[in-house]
Amino acid sequence: MLDVKEIFEYLPHRYPFLLVDRVTEFEAGTSLKAYKNVTYNEPQFTGHFPDNPIMPGVMIIEAMAQCTGILAFRTQQVKPDGTSMYYLAAVDNCRFRKPAVPGDRLDFEVKAINNKRGIWKFECTTSVDGKLIASCDMLCAERKV
């Protein structure tokens, strides 16, 4: 549904910190599905861990947060213009069930639970080959700069 060039319109992140390759499904105000292909040549693998590379959990959380940003901005039919910021405000009930490694495709699903005064609540999951590897609840806040 959205390729990386279109994702650029909704997120300020760029390489190496853009962690969403493609959006595959979108339902305004409700949910978004996206993915990231994990490759061995990504910069985090030179230090985490060189002989046994795994995707850092905080980067999986960040990727899910980027998905929530796309969902929120597309739902509101606005694109970030520098007058506001979209902040990760809280991560609750976070669980990692299995590491992600080079060669994996991380499939993200974010579901909007509610939105009040620019504070969004989401349920987020990450799967590889249909198996859940990470999940959390997130609060994100849109604020004027």
Buried (B, 14 or more C-beta within 10 A) or exposed (E): EBEEEEBBEBBEBEEEEBBBBBBEEBEEEEBBBBBBEBEEEBEBBEEBEEEEBBBBBEBBBBBBBBBBBBBBBBBEEEEBEEEBEBEBBEBEEBEBEBBBBBEBEBBBBBBBEEBEEBBBBBBBBBBBEEEBBBBBBBBBBBEEE
